[in-house]
Amino acid sequence: MSYLISNVPHFKCWVRREFTCNHLNYHGEYLHALAFAVNTIPDRSLSFQVVFTGSTEDENVHGGAMWARMPIQALVADIPVDD
């Protein structure tokens, strides 16, 4: 069903890490990501395709991994805040 997915202008975001392991671990942790497509399925929440960009602070095992149908509840905005 190709009509269910559409490209969107990519945007940076954070993904709640517990959404990557069935809500069993990693509560309160986040992974940096880039969302680039939206997926719409009837009777389901809006979901996005994201690619994890990784972190520069420590060794990253998640950089480059793509996740399809990440629900909108898992995304947190990455907007710079003025001081």
Biopython code that builds the backbone (N, CA, C, O; Angstrom):
import numpy as np
from Bio.PDB.StructureBuilder import StructureBuilder

atoms = [
    (1, "MET", "N", (0.841, -1.180, 0.000)),
    (1, "MET", "CA", (0.000, 0.000, 0.000)),
    (1, "MET", "C", (0.885, 1.242, 0.000)),
    (1, "MET", "O", (1.149, 1.825, 1.052)),
    (2, "SER", "N", (1.331, 1.633, -1.156)),
    (2, "SER", "CA", (2.277, 2.732, -1.255)),
    (2, "SER", "C", (1.669, 4.076, -0.875)),
    (2, "SER", "O", (2.412, 5.013, -0.584)),
    (3, "TYR", "N", (0.366, 4.201, -0.867)),
    (3, "TYR", "CA", (-0.249, 5.485, -0.535)),
    (3, "TYR", "C", (-0.188, 5.791, 0.957)),
    (3, "TYR", "O", (-0.547, 6.894, 1.369)),
    (4, "LEU", "N", (0.253, 4.850, 1.764)),
    (4, "LEU", "CA", (0.285, 5.051, 3.210)),
    (4, "LEU", "C", (1.509, 5.804, 3.690)),
    (4, "LEU", "O", (1.510, 6.299, 4.817)),
    (5, "ILE", "N", (2.551, 5.910, 2.881)),
    (5, "ILE", "CA", (3.785, 6.548, 3.305)),
    (5, "ILE", "C", (4.120, 7.702, 2.375)),
    (5, "ILE", "O", (3.877, 7.644, 1.170)),
    (6, "SER", "N", (4.685, 8.755, 2.961)),
    (6, "SER", "CA", (5.023, 9.932, 2.172)),
    (6, "SER", "C", (6.274, 10.583, 2.735)),
    (6, "SER", "O", (6.484, 10.597, 3.948)),
    (7, "ASN", "N", (7.094, 11.116, 1.860)),
    (7, "ASN", "CA", (8.267, 11.854, 2.300)),
    (7, "ASN", "C", (7.846, 13.187, 2.899)),
    (7, "ASN", "O", (6.862, 13.790, 2.470)),
    (8, "VAL", "N", (8.592, 13.637, 3.886)),
    (8, "VAL", "CA", (8.389, 14.952, 4.490)),
    (8, "VAL", "C", (9.742, 15.632, 4.560)),
    (8, "VAL", "O", (10.771, 14.957, 4.524)),
    (9, "PRO", "N", (9.765, 16.966, 4.659)),
    (9, "PRO", "CA", (11.057, 17.622, 4.873)),
    (9, "PRO", "C", (11.686, 17.063, 6.152)),
    (9, "PRO", "O", (11.050, 17.060, 7.206)),
    (10, "HIS", "N", (12.917, 16.597, 6.061)),
    (10, "HIS", "CA", (13.543, 15.959, 7.216)),
    (10, "HIS", "C", (13.708, 16.950, 8.367)),
    (10, "HIS", "O", (13.886, 18.150, 8.156)),
    (11, "PHE", "N", (13.647, 16.425, 9.574)),
    (11, "PHE", "CA", (13.831, 17.255, 10.761)),
    (11, "PHE", "C", (14.517, 16.438, 11.845)),
    (11, "PHE", "O", (14.329, 15.225, 11.950)),
    (12, "LYS", "N", (15.316, 17.132, 12.647)),
    (12, "LYS", "CA", (16.018, 16.483, 13.754)),
    (12, "LYS", "C", (15.061, 16.292, 14.913)),
    (12, "LYS", "O", (14.182, 17.120, 15.152)),
    (13, "CYS", "N", (15.238, 15.188, 15.636)),
    (13, "CYS", "CA", (14.394, 14.908, 16.791)),
    (13, "CYS", "C", (15.138, 13.967, 17.727)),
    (13, "CYS", "O", (16.215, 13.465, 17.405)),
    (14, "TRP", "N", (14.551, 13.742, 18.873)),
    (14, "TRP", "CA", (15.032, 12.750, 19.829)),
    (14, "TRP", "C", (13.978, 11.668, 19.916)),
    (14, "TRP", "O", (12.783, 11.961, 19.857)),
    (15, "VAL", "N", (14.399, 10.423, 20.055)),
    (15, "VAL", "CA", (13.474, 9.291, 20.173)),
    (15, "VAL", "C", (13.617, 8.712, 21.568)),
    (15, "VAL", "O", (14.729, 8.454, 22.030)),
    (16, "ARG", "N", (12.501, 8.511, 22.234)),
    (16, "ARG", "CA", (12.532, 7.872, 23.553)),
    (16, "ARG", "C", (13.004, 6.431, 23.378)),
    (16, "ARG", "O", (12.386, 5.638, 22.667)),
    (17, "ARG", "N", (14.098, 6.117, 24.034)),
    (17, "ARG", "CA", (14.754, 4.828, 23.807)),
    (17, "ARG", "C", (13.910, 3.632, 24.227)),
    (17, "ARG", "O", (14.104, 2.539, 23.695)),
    (18, "GLU", "N", (12.988, 3.801, 25.157)),
    (18, "GLU", "CA", (12.162, 2.663, 25.565)),
    (18, "GLU", "C", (11.278, 2.143, 24.434)),
    (18, "GLU", "O", (10.814, 1.004, 24.483)),
    (19, "PHE", "N", (11.038, 2.986, 23.397)),
    (19, "PHE", "CA", (10.239, 2.549, 22.256)),
    (19, "PHE", "C", (11.013, 1.583, 21.361)),
    (19, "PHE", "O", (10.417, 0.954, 20.486)),
    (20, "THR", "N", (12.323, 1.450, 21.560)),
    (20, "THR", "CA", (13.126, 0.542, 20.753)),
    (20, "THR", "C", (13.257, -0.840, 21.374)),
    (20, "THR", "O", (13.832, -1.737, 20.758)),
    (21, "CYS", "N", (12.732, -1.031, 22.590)),
    (21, "CYS", "CA", (12.876, -2.340, 23.251)),
    (21, "CYS", "C", (11.609, -2.731, 24.009)),
    (21, "CYS", "O", (11.679, -3.286, 25.106)),
    (22, "ASN", "N", (10.453, -2.438, 23.416)),
    (22, "ASN", "CA", (9.168, -2.888, 23.967)),
    (22, "ASN", "C", (8.893, -2.347, 25.373)),
    (22, "ASN", "O", (8.245, -3.016, 26.178)),
    (23, "HIS", "N", (9.377, -1.152, 25.666)),
    (23, "HIS", "CA", (9.137, -0.448, 26.930)),
    (23, "HIS", "C", (9.646, -1.198, 28.158)),
    (23, "HIS", "O", (9.156, -0.969, 29.264)),
    (24, "LEU", "N", (10.610, -2.079, 27.982)),
    (24, "LEU", "CA", (11.126, -2.853, 29.111)),
    (24, "LEU", "C", (12.322, -2.190, 29.787)),
    (24, "LEU", "O", (12.494, -2.321, 30.999)),
    (25, "ASN", "N", (13.146, -1.485, 29.026)),
    (25, "ASN", "CA", (14.374, -0.869, 29.549)),
    (25, "ASN", "C", (14.518, 0.550, 29.026)),
    (25, "ASN", "O", (13.724, 1.014, 28.207)),
    (26, "TYR", "N", (15.548, 1.230, 29.517)),
    (26, "TYR", "CA", (16.011, 2.529, 29.002)),
    (26, "TYR", "C", (15.028, 3.677, 29.207)),
    (26, "TYR", "O", (15.036, 4.621, 28.417)),
    (27, "HIS", "N", (14.201, 3.636, 30.213)),
    (27, "HIS", "CA", (13.281, 4.739, 30.476)),
    (27, "HIS", "C", (14.075, 5.995, 30.823)),
    (27, "HIS", "O", (15.013, 5.943, 31.619)),
    (28, "GLY", "N", (13.700, 7.110, 30.230)),
    (28, "GLY", "CA", (14.383, 8.375, 30.474)),
    (28, "GLY", "C", (15.603, 8.601, 29.603)),
    (28, "GLY", "O", (16.269, 9.627, 29.744)),
    (29, "GLU", "N", (15.918, 7.674, 28.706)),
    (29, "GLU", "CA", (17.047, 7.837, 27.793)),
    (29, "GLU", "C", (16.520, 8.171, 26.402)),
    (29, "GLU", "O", (15.403, 7.803, 26.037)),
    (30, "TYR", "N", (17.356, 8.886, 25.627)),
    (30, "TYR", "CA", (16.940, 9.345, 24.304)),
    (30, "TYR", "C", (18.029, 9.068, 23.278)),
    (30, "TYR", "O", (19.216, 9.048, 23.605)),
    (31, "LEU", "N", (17.613, 8.857, 22.035)),
    (31, "LEU", "CA", (18.526, 8.678, 20.918)),
    (31, "LEU", "C", (18.274, 9.792, 19.914)),
    (31, "LEU", "O", (17.123, 10.101, 19.604)),
    (32, "HIS", "N", (19.345, 10.400, 19.403)),
    (32, "HIS", "CA", (19.180, 11.453, 18.407)),
    (32, "HIS", "C", (18.850, 10.827, 17.061)),
    (32, "HIS", "O", (19.439, 9.814, 16.684)),
    (33, "ALA", "N", (17.917, 11.423, 16.341)),
    (33, "ALA", "CA", (17.462, 10.845, 15.079)),
    (33, "ALA", "C", (17.101, 11.933, 14.074)),
    (33, "ALA", "O", (17.024, 13.117, 14.400)),
    (34, "LEU", "N", (16.886, 11.493, 12.860)),
    (34, "LEU", "CA", (16.443, 12.350, 11.771)),
    (34, "LEU", "C", (15.210, 11.691, 11.169)),
    (34, "LEU", "O", (15.293, 10.582, 10.640)),
    (35, "ALA", "N", (14.063, 12.369, 11.246)),
    (35, "ALA", "CA", (12.816, 11.847, 10.676)),
    (35, "ALA", "C", (12.697, 12.328, 9.237)),
    (35, "ALA", "O", (12.929, 13.504, 8.955)),
    (36, "PHE", "N", (12.335, 11.428, 8.324)),
    (36, "PHE", "CA", (12.304, 11.812, 6.912)),
    (36, "PHE", "C", (11.056, 11.350, 6.164)),
    (36, "PHE", "O", (10.874, 11.711, 5.001)),
    (37, "ALA", "N", (10.204, 10.571, 6.796)),
    (37, "ALA", "CA", (8.972, 10.126, 6.135)),
    (37, "ALA", "C", (7.884, 9.919, 7.177)),
    (37, "ALA", "O", (8.161, 9.663, 8.349)),
    (38, "VAL", "N", (6.647, 10.035, 6.726)),
    (38, "VAL", "CA", (5.504, 9.840, 7.616)),
    (38, "VAL", "C", (4.681, 8.668, 7.082)),
    (38, "VAL", "O", (4.570, 8.460, 5.874)),
    (39, "ASN", "N", (4.115, 7.922, 8.005)),
    (39, "ASN", "CA", (3.339, 6.741, 7.652)),
    (39, "ASN", "C", (1.948, 6.873, 8.278)),
    (39, "ASN", "O", (1.820, 7.118, 9.477)),
    (40, "THR", "N", (0.928, 6.711, 7.470)),
    (40, "THR", "CA", (-0.441, 6.807, 7.973)),
    (40, "THR", "C", (-1.165, 5.492, 7.717)),
    (40, "THR", "O", (-1.245, 5.019, 6.583)),
    (41, "ILE", "N", (-1.685, 4.917, 8.776)),
    (41, "ILE", "CA", (-2.452, 3.678, 8.690)),
    (41, "ILE", "C", (-3.767, 3.926, 9.420)),
    (41, "ILE", "O", (-3.753, 4.433, 10.541)),
    (42, "PRO", "N", (-4.895, 3.585, 8.820)),
    (42, "PRO", "CA", (-6.178, 3.819, 9.492)),
    (42, "PRO", "C", (-6.241, 3.163, 10.871)),
    (42, "PRO", "O", (-5.758, 2.045, 11.055)),
    (43, "ASP", "N", (-6.832, 3.856, 11.827)),
    (43, "ASP", "CA", (-7.014, 3.393, 13.202)),
    (43, "ASP", "C", (-5.712, 3.200, 13.969)),
    (43, "ASP", "O", (-5.683, 2.457, 14.951)),
    (44, "ARG", "N", (-4.641, 3.849, 13.545)),
    (44, "ARG", "CA", (-3.363, 3.821, 14.257)),
    (44, "ARG", "C", (-2.854, 5.244, 14.403)),
    (44, "ARG", "O", (-3.272, 6.146, 13.677)),
    (45, "SER", "N", (-1.946, 5.433, 15.351)),
    (45, "SER", "CA", (-1.373, 6.765, 15.523)),
    (45, "SER", "C", (-0.407, 7.058, 14.377)),
    (45, "SER", "O", (0.122, 6.148, 13.739)),
    (46, "LEU", "N", (-0.194, 8.336, 14.137)),
    (46, "LEU", "CA", (0.731, 8.775, 13.099)),
    (46, "LEU", "C", (2.116, 8.247, 13.432)),
    (46, "LEU", "O", (2.537, 8.304, 14.587)),
    (47, "SER", "N", (2.824, 7.738, 12.446)),
    (47, "SER", "CA", (4.154, 7.201, 12.696)),
    (47, "SER", "C", (5.140, 7.731, 11.666)),
    (47, "SER", "O", (4.751, 8.187, 10.591)),
    (48, "PHE", "N", (6.418, 7.666, 12.008)),
    (48, "PHE", "CA", (7.475, 8.234, 11.184)),
    (48, "PHE", "C", (8.554, 7.202, 10.913)),
    (48, "PHE", "O", (8.742, 6.257, 11.679)),
    (49, "GLN", "N", (9.261, 7.401, 9.808)),
    (49, "GLN", "CA", (10.470, 6.642, 9.556)),
    (49, "GLN", "C", (11.623, 7.524, 9.992)),
    (49, "GLN", "O", (11.723, 8.682, 9.587)),
    (50, "VAL", "N", (12.497, 6.965, 10.828)),
    (50, "VAL", "CA", (13.622, 7.731, 11.360)),
    (50, "VAL", "C", (14.913, 6.959, 11.136)),
    (50, "VAL", "O", (14.919, 5.734, 11.017)),
    (51, "VAL", "N", (15.993, 7.706, 11.083)),
    (51, "VAL", "CA", (17.323, 7.109, 11.058)),
    (51, "VAL", "C", (18.069, 7.692, 12.253)),
    (51, "VAL", "O", (18.103, 8.908, 12.442)),
    (52, "PHE", "N", (18.660, 6.818, 13.049)),
    (52, "PHE", "CA", (19.395, 7.271, 14.230)),
    (52, "PHE", "C", (20.735, 7.846, 13.791)),
    (52, "PHE", "O", (21.479, 7.212, 13.043)),
    (53, "THR", "N", (21.032, 9.050, 14.262)),
    (53, "THR", "CA", (22.256, 9.731, 13.842)),
    (53, "THR", "C", (23.399, 9.512, 14.802)),
    (53, "THR", "O", (24.551, 9.768, 14.453)),
    (54, "GLY", "N", (23.115, 9.050, 15.997)),
    (54, "GLY", "CA", (24.180, 8.765, 16.945)),
    (54, "GLY", "C", (24.552, 9.970, 17.782)),
    (54, "GLY", "O", (23.932, 11.031, 17.704)),
    (55, "SER", "N", (25.571, 9.775, 18.578)),
    (55, "SER", "CA", (26.032, 10.791, 19.504)),
    (55, "SER", "C", (27.524, 10.967, 19.336)),
    (55, "SER", "O", (28.223, 10.018, 18.979)),
    (56, "THR", "N", (28.024, 12.166, 19.588)),
    (56, "THR", "CA", (29.455, 12.415, 19.468)),
    (56, "THR", "C", (30.170, 12.276, 20.799)),
    (56, "THR", "O", (31.401, 12.254, 20.832)),
    (57, "GLU", "N", (29.430, 12.180, 21.898)),
    (57, "GLU", "CA", (30.046, 12.125, 23.226)),
    (57, "GLU", "C", (30.638, 10.762, 23.554)),
    (57, "GLU", "O", (31.688, 10.687, 24.192)),
    (58, "ASP", "N", (29.988, 9.687, 23.132)),
    (58, "ASP", "CA", (30.455, 8.357, 23.515)),
    (58, "ASP", "C", (30.379, 7.412, 22.329)),
    (58, "ASP", "O", (29.913, 7.782, 21.252)),
    (59, "GLU", "N", (30.843, 6.190, 22.542)),
    (59, "GLU", "CA", (30.774, 5.187, 21.485)),
    (59, "GLU", "C", (29.314, 4.926, 21.138)),
    (59, "GLU", "O", (28.481, 4.729, 22.023)),
    (60, "ASN", "N", (29.014, 4.928, 19.854)),
    (60, "ASN", "CA", (27.622, 4.834, 19.430)),
    (60, "ASN", "C", (27.394, 3.562, 18.632)),
    (60, "ASN", "O", (28.038, 3.336, 17.608)),
    (61, "VAL", "N", (26.486, 2.747, 19.099)),
    (61, "VAL", "CA", (26.132, 1.536, 18.367)),
    (61, "VAL", "C", (24.853, 1.724, 17.560)),
    (61, "VAL", "O", (24.450, 0.815, 16.834)),
    (62, "HIS", "N", (24.205, 2.886, 17.669)),
    (62, "HIS", "CA", (22.919, 3.102, 17.008)),
    (62, "HIS", "C", (23.013, 3.989, 15.769)),
    (62, "HIS", "O", (22.040, 4.076, 15.020)),
    (63, "GLY", "N", (24.127, 4.640, 15.529)),
    (63, "GLY", "CA", (24.232, 5.542, 14.392)),
    (63, "GLY", "C", (24.030, 4.823, 13.070)),
    (63, "GLY", "O", (24.675, 3.806, 12.814)),
    (64, "GLY", "N", (23.141, 5.336, 12.227)),
    (64, "GLY", "CA", (22.884, 4.758, 10.921)),
    (64, "GLY", "C", (21.740, 3.762, 10.876)),
    (64, "GLY", "O", (21.302, 3.384, 9.789)),
    (65, "ALA", "N", (21.251, 3.332, 12.010)),
    (65, "ALA", "CA", (20.135, 2.377, 12.016)),
    (65, "ALA", "C", (18.838, 3.090, 11.640)),
    (65, "ALA", "O", (18.584, 4.206, 12.094)),
    (66, "MET", "N", (18.027, 2.449, 10.820)),
    (66, "MET", "CA", (16.743, 3.042, 10.431)),
    (66, "MET", "C", (15.611, 2.300, 11.131)),
    (66, "MET", "O", (15.657, 1.081, 11.298)),
    (67, "TRP", "N", (14.605, 3.050, 11.532)),
    (67, "TRP", "CA", (13.445, 2.461, 12.200)),
    (67, "TRP", "C", (12.201, 2.926, 11.457)),
    (67, "TRP", "O", (11.985, 4.125, 11.282)),
    (68, "ALA", "N", (11.397, 1.984, 11.025)),
    (68, "ALA", "CA", (10.153, 2.310, 10.332)),
    (68, "ALA", "C", (8.993, 2.291, 11.324)),
    (68, "ALA", "O", (8.999, 1.507, 12.274)),
    (69, "ARG", "N", (8.019, 3.136, 11.110)),
    (69, "ARG", "CA", (6.798, 3.213, 11.916)),
    (69, "ARG", "C", (7.062, 3.504, 13.390)),
    (69, "ARG", "O", (6.507, 2.842, 14.268)),
    (70, "MET", "N", (7.900, 4.485, 13.656)),
    (70, "MET", "CA", (8.107, 4.953, 15.025)),
    (70, "MET", "C", (6.928, 5.868, 15.356)),
    (70, "MET", "O", (6.732, 6.873, 14.673)),
    (71, "PRO", "N", (6.141, 5.549, 16.380)),
    (71, "PRO", "CA", (4.934, 6.346, 16.660)),
    (71, "PRO", "C", (5.281, 7.766, 17.087)),
    (71, "PRO", "O", (6.358, 8.026, 17.623)),
    (72, "ILE", "N", (4.367, 8.658, 16.843)),
    (72, "ILE", "CA", (4.594, 10.068, 17.151)),
    (72, "ILE", "C", (4.824, 10.286, 18.650)),
    (72, "ILE", "O", (5.480, 11.256, 19.032)),
    (73, "GLN", "N", (4.304, 9.414, 19.495)),
    (73, "GLN", "CA", (4.503, 9.532, 20.938)),
    (73, "GLN", "C", (5.968, 9.349, 21.330)),
    (73, "GLN", "O", (6.379, 9.791, 22.403)),
    (74, "ALA", "N", (6.753, 8.705, 20.478)),
    (74, "ALA", "CA", (8.154, 8.428, 20.788)),
    (74, "ALA", "C", (9.065, 9.599, 20.444)),
    (74, "ALA", "O", (10.206, 9.641, 20.905)),
    (75, "LEU", "N", (8.590, 10.550, 19.645)),
    (75, "LEU", "CA", (9.437, 11.637, 19.192)),
    (75, "LEU", "C", (9.372, 12.846, 20.118)),
    (75, "LEU", "O", (8.316, 13.194, 20.646)),
    (76, "VAL", "N", (10.529, 13.475, 20.298)),
    (76, "VAL", "CA", (10.643, 14.699, 21.079)),
    (76, "VAL", "C", (11.354, 15.712, 20.178)),
    (76, "VAL", "O", (12.342, 15.379, 19.523)),
    (77, "ALA", "N", (10.853, 16.942, 20.147)),
    (77, "ALA", "CA", (11.402, 17.967, 19.263)),
    (77, "ALA", "C", (12.836, 18.304, 19.623)),
    (77, "ALA", "O", (13.217, 18.272, 20.794)),
    (78, "ASP", "N", (13.627, 18.627, 18.617)),
    (78, "ASP", "CA", (15.002, 19.072, 18.791)),
    (78, "ASP", "C", (15.082, 20.519, 18.306)),
    (78, "ASP", "O", (15.614, 20.812, 17.236)),
    (79, "ILE", "N", (14.537, 21.405, 19.126)),
    (79, "ILE", "CA", (14.470, 22.819, 18.767)),
    (79, "ILE", "C", (15.401, 23.601, 19.671)),
    (79, "ILE", "O", (15.320, 23.471, 20.892)),
    (80, "PRO", "N", (16.289, 24.415, 19.100)),
    (80, "PRO", "CA", (17.156, 25.229, 19.962)),
    (80, "PRO", "C", (16.333, 26.221, 20.793)),
    (80, "PRO", "O", (15.399, 26.843, 20.286)),
    (81, "VAL", "N", (16.684, 26.360, 22.056)),
    (81, "VAL", "CA", (15.983, 27.263, 22.949)),
    (81, "VAL", "C", (16.868, 28.466, 23.217)),
    (81, "VAL", "O", (18.053, 28.321, 23.519)),
    (82, "ASP", "N", (16.287, 29.659, 23.103)),
    (82, "ASP", "CA", (17.041, 30.877, 23.384)),
    (82, "ASP", "C", (17.305, 30.977, 24.886)),
    (82, "ASP", "O", (16.440, 30.655, 25.701)),
    (83, "ASP", "N", (18.495, 31.419, 25.236)),
    (83, "ASP", "CA", (18.845, 31.597, 26.663)),
    (83, "ASP", "C", (18.185, 32.849, 27.223)),
    (83, "ASP", "O", (18.359, 33.166, 28.400)),
]
sb = StructureBuilder()
sb.init_structure("model")
sb.init_model(0)
sb.init_chain("A")
sb.init_seg("    ")
for serial, (resi, resn, name, xyz) in enumerate(atoms, 1):
    if name == "N":
        sb.init_residue(resn, " ", resi, " ")
    sb.init_atom(name, np.array(xyz, "f"), 0.0, 1.0, " ", f" {name:<3s}", serial, name[0])
structure = sb.get_structure()
